[in-house]
Amino acid sequence: QTEMVQSFFRGGLAGSKDTLELINAGKFKEAATEFLNHNEYRNAKKNKKAGIRDRMEALHKALLVEKQM
């Protein structure tokens, strides 16, 4: 939950309509994959914002754990 709230207020999750729809449908594995299908994630190192990747990967892992529950 912490990762989701942080990402939402940071704008990552809030800006990912497809990820939110998948979460609401209970499709957490698909949501995790879709969340990392994001230009901000792919270009973070190039844009010297590598810390973004760590935060996005934390939400990705949290969604995968949710899938298992």
All heavy atoms as TSV, in Angstrom:
chain	resi	resn	atom	element	x	y	z
A	1	GLN	N	N	0.813	-1.186	0.000
A	1	GLN	CA	C	0.000	0.000	0.000
A	1	GLN	C	C	0.860	1.255	0.000
A	1	GLN	O	O	0.529	2.224	-0.681
A	1	GLN	CB	C	-0.935	0.001	1.198
A	1	GLN	CG	C	-2.015	-1.035	1.122
A	1	GLN	CD	C	-2.862	-1.047	2.378
A	1	GLN	OE1	O	-2.462	-0.568	3.419
A	1	GLN	NE2	N	-4.047	-1.608	2.260
A	2	THR	N	N	1.945	1.206	0.756
A	2	THR	CA	C	2.817	2.369	0.832
A	2	THR	C	C	3.352	2.735	-0.538
A	2	THR	O	O	3.336	3.901	-0.940
A	2	THR	CB	C	3.984	2.112	1.804
A	2	THR	OG1	O	3.451	1.835	3.094
A	2	THR	CG2	C	4.919	3.299	1.887
A	3	GLU	N	N	3.805	1.727	-1.279
A	3	GLU	CA	C	4.351	1.987	-2.606
A	3	GLU	C	C	3.305	2.568	-3.540
A	3	GLU	O	O	3.589	3.459	-4.335
A	3	GLU	CB	C	4.949	0.706	-3.213
A	3	GLU	CG	C	6.243	0.267	-2.563
A	3	GLU	CD	C	6.035	-0.523	-1.287
A	3	GLU	OE1	O	4.872	-0.802	-0.929
A	3	GLU	OE2	O	7.029	-0.854	-0.639
A	4	MET	N	N	2.073	2.078	-3.429
A	4	MET	CA	C	1.007	2.592	-4.292
A	4	MET	C	C	0.696	4.051	-3.986
A	4	MET	O	O	0.546	4.860	-4.891
A	4	MET	CB	C	-0.253	1.736	-4.151
A	4	MET	CG	C	-0.114	0.373	-4.782
A	4	MET	SD	S	-1.620	-0.588	-4.688
A	4	MET	CE	C	-2.616	0.252	-5.899
A	5	VAL	N	N	0.615	4.389	-2.708
A	5	VAL	CA	C	0.308	5.765	-2.319
A	5	VAL	C	C	1.428	6.697	-2.758
A	5	VAL	O	O	1.174	7.768	-3.333
A	5	VAL	CB	C	0.061	5.865	-0.791
A	5	VAL	CG1	C	-0.021	7.311	-0.334
A	5	VAL	CG2	C	-1.203	5.118	-0.416
A	6	GLN	N	N	2.681	6.290	-2.497
A	6	GLN	CA	C	3.809	7.127	-2.906
A	6	GLN	C	C	3.798	7.351	-4.415
A	6	GLN	O	O	3.995	8.470	-4.887
A	6	GLN	CB	C	5.127	6.478	-2.491
A	6	GLN	CG	C	5.378	6.530	-1.011
A	6	GLN	CD	C	6.637	5.781	-0.621
A	6	GLN	OE1	O	7.199	4.994	-1.377
A	6	GLN	NE2	N	7.099	6.019	0.597
A	7	SER	N	N	3.584	6.292	-5.157
A	7	SER	CA	C	3.599	6.407	-6.610
A	7	SER	C	C	2.433	7.254	-7.108
A	7	SER	O	O	2.579	8.032	-8.052
A	7	SER	CB	C	3.559	5.028	-7.259
A	7	SER	OG	O	3.630	5.156	-8.651
A	8	PHE	N	N	1.289	7.110	-6.480
A	8	PHE	CA	C	0.127	7.889	-6.906
A	8	PHE	C	C	0.393	9.386	-6.740
A	8	PHE	O	O	0.193	10.170	-7.658
A	8	PHE	CB	C	-1.125	7.473	-6.124
A	8	PHE	CG	C	-2.365	8.148	-6.617
A	8	PHE	CD1	C	-3.045	7.631	-7.709
A	8	PHE	CD2	C	-2.826	9.305	-6.023
A	8	PHE	CE1	C	-4.186	8.265	-8.195
A	8	PHE	CE2	C	-3.960	9.938	-6.492
A	8	PHE	CZ	C	-4.640	9.424	-7.580
A	9	PHE	N	N	0.867	9.768	-5.556
A	9	PHE	CA	C	1.093	11.190	-5.288
A	9	PHE	C	C	2.291	11.739	-6.053
A	9	PHE	O	O	2.343	12.933	-6.346
A	9	PHE	CB	C	1.228	11.459	-3.790
A	9	PHE	CG	C	-0.104	11.432	-3.104
A	9	PHE	CD1	C	-0.461	10.360	-2.312
A	9	PHE	CD2	C	-1.020	12.452	-3.276
A	9	PHE	CE1	C	-1.701	10.314	-1.695
A	9	PHE	CE2	C	-2.264	12.420	-2.669
A	9	PHE	CZ	C	-2.596	11.346	-1.876
A	10	ARG	N	N	3.241	10.888	-6.397
A	10	ARG	CA	C	4.381	11.311	-7.196
A	10	ARG	C	C	3.984	11.492	-8.659
A	10	ARG	O	O	4.634	12.174	-9.416
A	10	ARG	CB	C	5.482	10.243	-7.091
A	10	ARG	CG	C	6.840	10.783	-7.372
A	10	ARG	CD	C	7.859	9.659	-7.384
A	10	ARG	NE	N	8.609	9.837	-8.594
A	10	ARG	CZ	C	8.350	9.278	-9.755
A	10	ARG	NH1	N	7.392	8.424	-9.885
A	10	ARG	NH2	N	9.059	9.545	-10.804
A	11	GLY	N	N	2.886	10.856	-9.045
A	11	GLY	CA	C	2.375	11.024	-10.396
A	11	GLY	C	C	2.567	9.827	-11.290
A	11	GLY	O	O	1.983	9.751	-12.357
A	12	GLY	N	N	3.391	8.873	-10.874
A	12	GLY	CA	C	3.648	7.693	-11.709
A	12	GLY	C	C	2.410	6.836	-11.895
A	12	GLY	O	O	1.976	6.560	-13.009
A	13	LEU	N	N	1.821	6.447	-10.805
A	13	LEU	CA	C	0.634	5.602	-10.874
A	13	LEU	C	C	-0.578	6.405	-11.342
A	13	LEU	O	O	-1.374	5.919	-12.142
A	13	LEU	CB	C	0.359	4.971	-9.512
A	13	LEU	CG	C	-0.767	3.959	-9.432
A	13	LEU	CD1	C	-0.558	2.827	-10.430
A	13	LEU	CD2	C	-0.877	3.399	-8.031
A	14	ALA	N	N	-0.677	7.629	-10.884
A	14	ALA	CA	C	-1.806	8.471	-11.287
A	14	ALA	C	C	-1.807	8.712	-12.797
A	14	ALA	O	O	-2.858	8.863	-13.406
A	14	ALA	CB	C	-1.760	9.806	-10.547
A	15	GLY	N	N	-0.632	8.722	-13.403
A	15	GLY	CA	C	-0.519	8.968	-14.835
A	15	GLY	C	C	-0.565	7.709	-15.677
A	15	GLY	O	O	-0.364	7.761	-16.885
A	16	SER	N	N	-0.832	6.585	-15.052
A	16	SER	CA	C	-0.840	5.316	-15.766
A	16	SER	C	C	-2.243	4.711	-15.740
A	16	SER	O	O	-2.547	3.830	-14.938
A	16	SER	CB	C	0.177	4.354	-15.137
A	16	SER	OG	O	0.228	3.158	-15.864
A	17	LYS	N	N	-3.096	5.207	-16.606
A	17	LYS	CA	C	-4.505	4.777	-16.663
A	17	LYS	C	C	-4.623	3.265	-16.827
A	17	LYS	O	O	-5.428	2.625	-16.159
A	17	LYS	CB	C	-5.190	5.496	-17.813
A	17	LYS	CG	C	-6.633	5.132	-17.995
A	17	LYS	CD	C	-7.237	5.862	-19.189
A	17	LYS	CE	C	-8.588	5.278	-19.491
A	17	LYS	NZ	N	-8.756	4.870	-20.855
A	18	ASP	N	N	-3.817	2.673	-17.707
A	18	ASP	CA	C	-3.900	1.229	-17.944
A	18	ASP	C	C	-3.539	0.440	-16.691
A	18	ASP	O	O	-4.187	-0.558	-16.370
A	18	ASP	CB	C	-2.998	0.813	-19.105
A	18	ASP	CG	C	-3.468	1.372	-20.433
A	18	ASP	OD1	O	-4.659	1.718	-20.562
A	18	ASP	OD2	O	-2.642	1.477	-21.353
A	19	THR	N	N	-2.512	0.888	-15.963
A	19	THR	CA	C	-2.126	0.201	-14.733
A	19	THR	C	C	-3.251	0.272	-13.711
A	19	THR	O	O	-3.588	-0.732	-13.084
A	19	THR	CB	C	-0.838	0.812	-14.143
A	19	THR	OG1	O	0.214	0.705	-15.104
A	19	THR	CG2	C	-0.418	0.091	-12.872
A	20	LEU	N	N	-3.846	1.433	-13.549
A	20	LEU	CA	C	-4.953	1.580	-12.596
A	20	LEU	C	C	-6.136	0.689	-12.963
A	20	LEU	O	O	-6.743	0.068	-12.089
A	20	LEU	CB	C	-5.393	3.041	-12.525
A	20	LEU	CG	C	-4.439	3.979	-11.802
A	20	LEU	CD1	C	-4.893	5.427	-11.952
A	20	LEU	CD2	C	-4.330	3.609	-10.332
A	21	GLU	N	N	-6.445	0.615	-14.233
A	21	GLU	CA	C	-7.548	-0.245	-14.670
A	21	GLU	C	C	-7.258	-1.715	-14.364
A	21	GLU	O	O	-8.139	-2.450	-13.920
A	21	GLU	CB	C	-7.813	-0.058	-16.160
A	21	GLU	CG	C	-8.474	1.262	-16.488
A	21	GLU	CD	C	-8.681	1.491	-17.977
A	21	GLU	OE1	O	-8.352	0.598	-18.790
A	21	GLU	OE2	O	-9.185	2.575	-18.331
A	22	LEU	N	N	-6.018	-2.133	-14.572
A	22	LEU	CA	C	-5.644	-3.520	-14.281
A	22	LEU	C	C	-5.706	-3.805	-12.783
A	22	LEU	O	O	-6.170	-4.873	-12.366
A	22	LEU	CB	C	-4.252	-3.819	-14.846
A	22	LEU	CG	C	-4.184	-3.891	-16.367
A	22	LEU	CD1	C	-2.733	-3.829	-16.851
A	22	LEU	CD2	C	-4.870	-5.158	-16.885
A	23	ILE	N	N	-5.258	-2.865	-11.968
A	23	ILE	CA	C	-5.338	-3.039	-10.506
A	23	ILE	C	C	-6.798	-3.162	-10.087
A	23	ILE	O	O	-7.162	-4.061	-9.326
A	23	ILE	CB	C	-4.656	-1.865	-9.775
A	23	ILE	CG1	C	-3.144	-1.935	-9.971
A	23	ILE	CG2	C	-5.019	-1.873	-8.284
A	23	ILE	CD1	C	-2.394	-0.697	-9.507
A	24	ASN	N	N	-7.629	-2.271	-10.583
A	24	ASN	CA	C	-9.054	-2.305	-10.225
A	24	ASN	C	C	-9.730	-3.594	-10.670
A	24	ASN	O	O	-10.706	-4.026	-10.057
A	24	ASN	CB	C	-9.774	-1.088	-10.799
A	24	ASN	CG	C	-9.399	0.185	-10.075
A	24	ASN	OD1	O	-9.054	0.163	-8.897
A	24	ASN	ND2	N	-9.449	1.307	-10.774
A	25	ALA	N	N	-9.200	-4.213	-11.725
A	25	ALA	CA	C	-9.753	-5.480	-12.205
A	25	ALA	C	C	-9.142	-6.681	-11.474
A	25	ALA	O	O	-9.498	-7.823	-11.751
A	25	ALA	CB	C	-9.503	-5.612	-13.713
A	26	GLY	N	N	-8.225	-6.409	-10.530
A	26	GLY	CA	C	-7.591	-7.496	-9.791
A	26	GLY	C	C	-6.505	-8.215	-10.575
A	26	GLY	O	O	-6.069	-9.285	-10.182
A	27	LYS	N	N	-6.048	-7.624	-11.654
A	27	LYS	CA	C	-5.015	-8.227	-12.505
A	27	LYS	C	C	-3.658	-7.634	-12.119
A	27	LYS	O	O	-3.067	-6.837	-12.846
A	27	LYS	CB	C	-5.330	-7.974	-13.972
A	27	LYS	CG	C	-6.630	-8.604	-14.410
A	27	LYS	CD	C	-6.922	-8.304	-15.861
A	27	LYS	CE	C	-8.220	-8.978	-16.291
A	27	LYS	NZ	N	-8.517	-8.711	-17.694
A	28	PHE	N	N	-3.162	-8.051	-10.949
A	28	PHE	CA	C	-1.967	-7.430	-10.378
A	28	PHE	C	C	-0.697	-7.758	-11.148
A	28	PHE	O	O	0.173	-6.893	-11.297
A	28	PHE	CB	C	-1.832	-7.812	-8.906
A	28	PHE	CG	C	-2.976	-7.304	-8.084
A	28	PHE	CD1	C	-3.990	-8.155	-7.684
A	28	PHE	CD2	C	-3.059	-5.965	-7.743
A	28	PHE	CE1	C	-5.055	-7.686	-6.945
A	28	PHE	CE2	C	-4.130	-5.481	-7.001
A	28	PHE	CZ	C	-5.130	-6.350	-6.602
A	29	LYS	N	N	-0.559	-8.962	-11.642
A	29	LYS	CA	C	0.637	-9.326	-12.419
A	29	LYS	C	C	0.709	-8.481	-13.692
A	29	LYS	O	O	1.754	-7.929	-14.030
A	29	LYS	CB	C	0.622	-10.808	-12.766
A	29	LYS	CG	C	1.858	-11.264	-13.500
A	29	LYS	CD	C	1.837	-12.757	-13.770
A	29	LYS	CE	C	3.068	-13.179	-14.537
A	29	LYS	NZ	N	3.033	-14.603	-14.865
A	30	GLU	N	N	-0.403	-8.367	-14.380
A	30	GLU	CA	C	-0.448	-7.557	-15.599
A	30	GLU	C	C	-0.210	-6.075	-15.278
A	30	GLU	O	O	0.464	-5.368	-16.013
A	30	GLU	CB	C	-1.788	-7.729	-16.322
A	30	GLU	CG	C	-2.018	-9.122	-16.878
A	30	GLU	CD	C	-2.718	-10.056	-15.898
A	30	GLU	OE1	O	-2.699	-9.814	-14.671
A	30	GLU	OE2	O	-3.284	-11.053	-16.357
A	31	ALA	N	N	-0.754	-5.625	-14.139
A	31	ALA	CA	C	-0.557	-4.237	-13.721
A	31	ALA	C	C	0.917	-3.963	-13.443
A	31	ALA	O	O	1.441	-2.906	-13.808
A	31	ALA	CB	C	-1.398	-3.932	-12.486
A	32	ALA	N	N	1.594	-4.916	-12.813
A	32	ALA	CA	C	3.018	-4.763	-12.513
A	32	ALA	C	C	3.826	-4.609	-13.792
A	32	ALA	O	O	4.697	-3.742	-13.896
A	32	ALA	CB	C	3.514	-5.964	-11.708
A	33	THR	N	N	3.519	-5.432	-14.774
A	33	THR	CA	C	4.217	-5.364	-16.055
A	33	THR	C	C	3.925	-4.044	-16.764
A	33	THR	O	O	4.831	-3.370	-17.252
A	33	THR	CB	C	3.804	-6.554	-16.953
A	33	THR	OG1	O	4.145	-7.760	-16.277
A	33	THR	CG2	C	4.494	-6.500	-18.296
A	34	GLU	N	N	2.670	-3.663	-16.782
A	34	GLU	CA	C	2.272	-2.420	-17.455
A	34	GLU	C	C	2.899	-1.199	-16.789
A	34	GLU	O	O	3.299	-0.259	-17.464
A	34	GLU	CB	C	0.749	-2.285	-17.471
A	34	GLU	CG	C	0.226	-0.994	-18.059
A	34	GLU	CD	C	0.634	-0.768	-19.506
A	34	GLU	OE1	O	0.811	-1.744	-20.260
A	34	GLU	OE2	O	0.798	0.414	-19.890
A	35	PHE	N	N	3.011	-1.226	-15.466
A	35	PHE	CA	C	3.554	-0.073	-14.758
A	35	PHE	C	C	4.991	0.231	-15.192
A	35	PHE	O	O	5.380	1.382	-15.294
A	35	PHE	CB	C	3.497	-0.299	-13.250
A	35	PHE	CG	C	3.947	0.897	-12.470
A	35	PHE	CD1	C	3.240	2.085	-12.517
A	35	PHE	CD2	C	5.091	0.836	-11.700
A	35	PHE	CE1	C	3.665	3.205	-11.809
A	35	PHE	CE2	C	5.521	1.943	-10.990
A	35	PHE	CZ	C	4.813	3.126	-11.040
A	36	LEU	N	N	5.786	-0.811	-15.458
A	36	LEU	CA	C	7.169	-0.581	-15.892
A	36	LEU	C	C	7.267	-0.314	-17.388
A	36	LEU	O	O	8.346	0.013	-17.887
A	36	LEU	CB	C	8.061	-1.761	-15.508
A	36	LEU	CG	C	8.274	-1.954	-14.010
A	36	LEU	CD1	C	9.263	-3.082	-13.768
A	36	LEU	CD2	C	8.721	-0.687	-13.318
A	37	ASN	N	N	6.162	-0.404	-18.105
A	37	ASN	CA	C	6.125	-0.065	-19.528
A	37	ASN	C	C	5.889	1.445	-19.628
A	37	ASN	O	O	4.834	1.908	-20.037
A	37	ASN	CB	C	5.010	-0.841	-20.231
A	37	ASN	CG	C	4.988	-0.569	-21.711
A	37	ASN	OD1	O	5.982	-0.153	-22.291
A	37	ASN	ND2	N	3.841	-0.795	-22.320
A	38	HIS	N	N	6.886	2.189	-19.218
A	38	HIS	CA	C	6.725	3.623	-19.005
A	38	HIS	C	C	8.004	4.322	-19.442
A	38	HIS	O	O	9.104	3.901	-19.078
A	38	HIS	CB	C	6.492	3.813	-17.499
A	38	HIS	CG	C	5.922	5.118	-17.101
A	38	HIS	ND1	N	6.638	6.279	-17.146
A	38	HIS	CD2	C	4.706	5.436	-16.597
A	38	HIS	CE1	C	5.896	7.265	-16.688
A	38	HIS	NE2	N	4.714	6.775	-16.352
A	39	ASN	N	N	7.893	5.373	-20.202
A	39	ASN	CA	C	9.077	6.107	-20.665
A	39	ASN	C	C	9.924	6.616	-19.515
A	39	ASN	O	O	11.155	6.613	-19.590
A	39	ASN	CB	C	8.677	7.271	-21.565
A	39	ASN	CG	C	8.250	6.819	-22.932
A	39	ASN	OD1	O	8.647	5.768	-23.406
A	39	ASN	ND2	N	7.423	7.622	-23.583
A	40	GLU	N	N	9.292	7.061	-18.455
A	40	GLU	CA	C	10.033	7.571	-17.302
A	40	GLU	C	C	10.949	6.484	-16.735
A	40	GLU	O	O	12.085	6.748	-16.368
A	40	GLU	CB	C	9.062	8.056	-16.229
A	40	GLU	CG	C	9.748	8.714	-15.051
A	40	GLU	CD	C	8.762	9.255	-14.024
A	40	GLU	OE1	O	7.629	8.731	-13.921
A	40	GLU	OE2	O	9.139	10.198	-13.335
A	41	TYR	N	N	10.446	5.253	-16.680
A	41	TYR	CA	C	11.244	4.132	-16.183
A	41	TYR	C	C	12.380	3.799	-17.149
A	41	TYR	O	O	13.528	3.672	-16.753
A	41	TYR	CB	C	10.343	2.912	-15.975
A	41	TYR	CG	C	11.092	1.699	-15.493
A	41	TYR	CD1	C	11.514	1.607	-14.179
A	41	TYR	CD2	C	11.375	0.641	-16.346
A	41	TYR	CE1	C	12.196	0.497	-13.724
A	41	TYR	CE2	C	12.058	-0.474	-15.912
A	41	TYR	CZ	C	12.468	-0.542	-14.592
A	41	TYR	OH	O	13.156	-1.644	-14.148
A	42	ARG	N	N	12.052	3.672	-18.409
A	42	ARG	CA	C	13.056	3.284	-19.413
A	42	ARG	C	C	14.157	4.318	-19.567
A	42	ARG	O	O	15.314	3.973	-19.798
A	42	ARG	CB	C	12.380	3.050	-20.763
A	42	ARG	CG	C	11.609	1.746	-20.844
A	42	ARG	CD	C	11.179	1.446	-22.267
A	42	ARG	NE	N	10.205	2.402	-22.757
A	42	ARG	CZ	C	8.896	2.296	-22.612
A	42	ARG	NH1	N	8.391	1.275	-21.963
A	42	ARG	NH2	N	8.083	3.200	-23.100
A	43	ASN	N	N	13.825	5.582	-19.438
A	43	ASN	CA	C	14.792	6.658	-19.695
A	43	ASN	C	C	15.420	7.237	-18.431
A	43	ASN	O	O	16.160	8.220	-18.513
A	43	ASN	CB	C	14.111	7.774	-20.487
A	43	ASN	CG	C	13.639	7.299	-21.835
A	43	ASN	OD1	O	14.301	6.504	-22.485
A	43	ASN	ND2	N	12.482	7.769	-22.264
A	44	ALA	N	N	15.160	6.653	-17.278
A	44	ALA	CA	C	15.623	7.231	-16.018
A	44	ALA	C	C	17.140	7.368	-15.956
A	44	ALA	O	O	17.655	8.411	-15.547
A	44	ALA	CB	C	15.117	6.412	-14.842
A	45	LYS	N	N	17.864	6.342	-16.331
A	45	LYS	CA	C	19.330	6.418	-16.262
A	45	LYS	C	C	19.864	7.467	-17.232
A	45	LYS	O	O	20.724	8.265	-16.878
A	45	LYS	CB	C	19.954	5.059	-16.550
A	45	LYS	CG	C	19.770	4.083	-15.408
A	45	LYS	CD	C	20.458	2.771	-15.679
A	45	LYS	CE	C	20.207	1.809	-14.527
A	45	LYS	NZ	N	20.796	0.498	-14.777
A	46	LYS	N	N	19.333	7.473	-18.433
A	46	LYS	CA	C	19.763	8.449	-19.440
A	46	LYS	C	C	19.492	9.872	-18.969
A	46	LYS	O	O	20.293	10.778	-19.202
A	46	LYS	CB	C	19.051	8.175	-20.762
A	46	LYS	CG	C	19.402	9.146	-21.879
A	46	LYS	CD	C	18.719	8.792	-23.187
A	46	LYS	CE	C	17.256	9.156	-23.101
A	46	LYS	NZ	N	16.531	8.987	-24.356
A	47	ASN	N	N	18.376	10.068	-18.274
A	47	ASN	CA	C	17.984	11.396	-17.797
A	47	ASN	C	C	18.554	11.716	-16.415
A	47	ASN	O	O	18.163	12.702	-15.802
A	47	ASN	CB	C	16.465	11.521	-17.772
A	47	ASN	CG	C	15.871	11.486	-19.154
A	47	ASN	OD1	O	16.531	11.836	-20.126
A	47	ASN	ND2	N	14.636	11.046	-19.268
A	48	LYS	N	N	19.457	10.843	-15.947
A	48	LYS	CA	C	20.106	11.019	-14.641
A	48	LYS	C	C	19.100	11.110	-13.495
A	48	LYS	O	O	19.224	11.929	-12.585
A	48	LYS	CB	C	21.033	12.237	-14.665
A	48	LYS	CG	C	22.150	12.104	-15.690
A	48	LYS	CD	C	23.134	13.233	-15.586
A	48	LYS	CE	C	24.196	13.266	-16.635
A	48	LYS	NZ	N	24.680	12.170	-17.298
A	49	LYS	N	N	18.098	10.245	-13.568
A	49	LYS	CA	C	17.081	10.146	-12.519
A	49	LYS	C	C	16.900	8.675	-12.142
A	49	LYS	O	O	15.788	8.170	-12.052
A	49	LYS	CB	C	15.753	10.736	-12.997
A	49	LYS	CG	C	15.831	12.224	-13.282
A	49	LYS	CD	C	14.495	12.753	-13.729
A	49	LYS	CE	C	14.587	14.245	-14.005
A	49	LYS	NZ	N	13.304	14.790	-14.429
A	50	ALA	N	N	18.032	8.006	-11.921
A	50	ALA	CA	C	18.004	6.561	-11.677
A	50	ALA	C	C	17.189	6.188	-10.441
A	50	ALA	O	O	16.648	5.084	-10.362
A	50	ALA	CB	C	19.422	6.018	-11.561
A	51	GLY	N	N	17.058	7.097	-9.469
A	51	GLY	CA	C	16.278	6.802	-8.271
A	51	GLY	C	C	14.822	6.504	-8.571
A	51	GLY	O	O	14.163	5.780	-7.831
A	52	ILE	N	N	14.340	7.041	-9.652
A	52	ILE	CA	C	12.962	6.779	-10.076
A	52	ILE	C	C	12.768	5.281	-10.315
A	52	ILE	O	O	11.739	4.714	-9.966
A	52	ILE	CB	C	12.627	7.576	-11.349
A	52	ILE	CG1	C	12.566	9.061	-11.023
A	52	ILE	CG2	C	11.331	7.104	-11.995
A	52	ILE	CD1	C	12.512	9.963	-12.241
A	53	ARG	N	N	13.765	4.655	-10.912
A	53	ARG	CA	C	13.668	3.219	-11.206
A	53	ARG	C	C	13.458	2.418	-9.922
A	53	ARG	O	O	12.639	1.505	-9.889
A	53	ARG	CB	C	14.901	2.742	-11.957
A	53	ARG	CG	C	14.979	3.266	-13.372
A	53	ARG	CD	C	16.239	2.798	-14.080
A	53	ARG	NE	N	16.284	1.358	-14.217
A	53	ARG	CZ	C	15.808	0.677	-15.264
A	53	ARG	NH1	N	15.263	1.324	-16.275
A	53	ARG	NH2	N	15.899	-0.626	-15.315
A	54	ASP	N	N	14.196	2.762	-8.860
A	54	ASP	CA	C	14.052	2.032	-7.596
A	54	ASP	C	C	12.633	2.139	-7.055
A	54	ASP	O	O	12.053	1.142	-6.616
A	54	ASP	CB	C	15.036	2.570	-6.551
A	54	ASP	CG	C	16.486	2.291	-6.900
A	54	ASP	OD1	O	16.754	1.368	-7.700
A	54	ASP	OD2	O	17.354	3.000	-6.364
A	55	ARG	N	N	12.064	3.338	-7.081
A	55	ARG	CA	C	10.701	3.521	-6.580
A	55	ARG	C	C	9.683	2.779	-7.449
A	55	ARG	O	O	8.753	2.166	-6.929
A	55	ARG	CB	C	10.355	5.008	-6.512
A	55	ARG	CG	C	11.112	5.739	-5.409
A	55	ARG	CD	C	10.591	7.140	-5.197
A	55	ARG	NE	N	10.751	8.005	-6.350
A	55	ARG	CZ	C	11.831	8.721	-6.628
A	55	ARG	NH1	N	12.860	8.686	-5.818
A	55	ARG	NH2	N	11.871	9.493	-7.684
A	56	MET	N	N	9.872	2.828	-8.752
A	56	MET	CA	C	8.936	2.142	-9.646
A	56	MET	C	C	9.057	0.633	-9.502
A	56	MET	O	O	8.058	-0.083	-9.520
A	56	MET	CB	C	9.149	2.594	-11.086
A	56	MET	CG	C	8.759	4.056	-11.308
A	56	MET	SD	S	8.966	4.632	-12.995
A	56	MET	CE	C	7.474	3.961	-13.743
A	57	GLU	N	N	10.272	0.139	-9.327
A	57	GLU	CA	C	10.472	-1.299	-9.129
A	57	GLU	C	C	9.879	-1.760	-7.804
A	57	GLU	O	O	9.380	-2.888	-7.702
A	57	GLU	CB	C	11.954	-1.636	-9.226
A	57	GLU	CG	C	12.466	-1.543	-10.648
A	57	GLU	CD	C	13.974	-1.609	-10.774
A	57	GLU	OE1	O	14.675	-1.743	-9.742
A	57	GLU	OE2	O	14.466	-1.518	-11.917
A	58	ALA	N	N	9.883	-0.898	-6.781
A	58	ALA	CA	C	9.274	-1.247	-5.499
A	58	ALA	C	C	7.767	-1.472	-5.678
A	58	ALA	O	O	7.211	-2.427	-5.118
A	58	ALA	CB	C	9.536	-0.155	-4.467
A	59	LEU	N	N	7.112	-0.616	-6.447
A	59	LEU	CA	C	5.681	-0.813	-6.701
A	59	LEU	C	C	5.458	-2.059	-7.550
A	59	LEU	O	O	4.540	-2.838	-7.293
A	59	LEU	CB	C	5.060	0.408	-7.372
A	59	LEU	CG	C	3.574	0.257	-7.714
A	59	LEU	CD1	C	2.749	-0.115	-6.488
A	59	LEU	CD2	C	3.035	1.506	-8.355
A	60	HIS	N	N	6.296	-2.274	-8.537
A	60	HIS	CA	C	6.210	-3.471	-9.375
A	60	HIS	C	C	6.237	-4.727	-8.498
A	60	HIS	O	O	5.390	-5.611	-8.621
A	60	HIS	CB	C	7.376	-3.471	-10.377
A	60	HIS	CG	C	7.473	-4.691	-11.206
A	60	HIS	ND1	N	8.307	-5.735	-10.889
A	60	HIS	CD2	C	6.857	-5.035	-12.354
A	60	HIS	CE1	C	8.188	-6.672	-11.805
A	60	HIS	NE2	N	7.315	-6.279	-12.707
A	61	LYS	N	N	7.202	-4.793	-7.576
A	61	LYS	CA	C	7.327	-5.956	-6.682
A	61	LYS	C	C	6.123	-6.071	-5.768
A	61	LYS	O	O	5.633	-7.171	-5.502
A	61	LYS	CB	C	8.606	-5.857	-5.868
A	61	LYS	CG	C	9.850	-6.067	-6.697
A	61	LYS	CD	C	11.104	-5.848	-5.885
A	61	LYS	CE	C	12.335	-5.914	-6.784
A	61	LYS	NZ	N	13.568	-5.564	-6.048
A	62	ALA	N	N	5.625	-4.940	-5.251
A	62	ALA	CA	C	4.457	-4.959	-4.382
A	62	ALA	C	C	3.227	-5.508	-5.110
A	62	ALA	O	O	2.446	-6.266	-4.534
A	62	ALA	CB	C	4.174	-3.570	-3.832
A	63	LEU	N	N	3.066	-5.133	-6.365
A	63	LEU	CA	C	1.939	-5.654	-7.146
A	63	LEU	C	C	2.074	-7.145	-7.380
A	63	LEU	O	O	1.073	-7.870	-7.340
A	63	LEU	CB	C	1.835	-4.904	-8.473
A	63	LEU	CG	C	1.368	-3.459	-8.383
A	63	LEU	CD1	C	1.565	-2.748	-9.715
A	63	LEU	CD2	C	-0.086	-3.386	-7.937
A	64	LEU	N	N	3.283	-7.632	-7.578
A	64	LEU	CA	C	3.486	-9.062	-7.772
A	64	LEU	C	C	3.180	-9.827	-6.485
A	64	LEU	O	O	2.614	-10.920	-6.535
A	64	LEU	CB	C	4.909	-9.348	-8.239
A	64	LEU	CG	C	5.233	-8.862	-9.658
A	64	LEU	CD1	C	6.702	-9.107	-9.967
A	64	LEU	CD2	C	4.349	-9.537	-10.686
A	65	VAL	N	N	3.533	-9.253	-5.352
A	65	VAL	CA	C	3.221	-9.895	-4.054
A	65	VAL	C	C	1.716	-9.923	-3.855
A	65	VAL	O	O	1.165	-10.910	-3.398
A	65	VAL	CB	C	3.927	-9.160	-2.896
A	65	VAL	CG1	C	3.401	-9.622	-1.549
A	65	VAL	CG2	C	5.432	-9.353	-2.985
A	66	GLU	N	N	1.045	-8.833	-4.209
A	66	GLU	CA	C	-0.423	-8.764	-4.090
A	66	GLU	C	C	-1.059	-9.865	-4.912
A	66	GLU	O	O	-2.027	-10.472	-4.511
A	66	GLU	CB	C	-0.919	-7.394	-4.533
A	66	GLU	CG	C	-2.385	-7.180	-4.325
A	66	GLU	CD	C	-2.778	-7.102	-2.863
A	66	GLU	OE1	O	-1.961	-6.665	-2.040
A	66	GLU	OE2	O	-3.911	-7.494	-2.545
A	67	LYS	N	N	-0.490	-10.155	-6.063
A	67	LYS	CA	C	-1.003	-11.218	-6.936
A	67	LYS	C	C	-1.003	-12.557	-6.224
A	67	LYS	O	O	-1.898	-13.364	-6.394
A	67	LYS	CB	C	-0.136	-11.267	-8.204
A	67	LYS	CG	C	-0.256	-12.501	-9.048
A	67	LYS	CD	C	-1.554	-12.538	-9.816
A	67	LYS	CE	C	-1.548	-13.659	-10.812
A	67	LYS	NZ	N	-2.469	-14.712	-10.492
A	68	GLN	N	N	-0.006	-12.778	-5.388
A	68	GLN	CA	C	0.146	-14.060	-4.713
A	68	GLN	C	C	-0.770	-14.213	-3.515
A	68	GLN	O	O	-1.009	-15.301	-3.050
A	68	GLN	CB	C	1.594	-14.234	-4.264
A	68	GLN	CG	C	2.557	-14.298	-5.421
A	68	GLN	CD	C	3.997	-14.286	-4.966
A	68	GLN	OE1	O	4.299	-14.423	-3.793
A	68	GLN	NE2	N	4.904	-14.124	-5.905
A	69	MET	N	N	-1.293	-13.102	-2.995
A	69	MET	CA	C	-2.127	-13.166	-1.785
A	69	MET	C	C	-3.511	-13.664	-2.083
A	69	MET	O	O	-4.062	-13.635	-3.061
A	69	MET	CB	C	-2.173	-11.803	-1.113
A	69	MET	CG	C	-0.815	-11.365	-0.632
A	69	MET	SD	S	-0.928	-9.804	0.204
A	69	MET	CE	C	0.056	-10.183	1.618
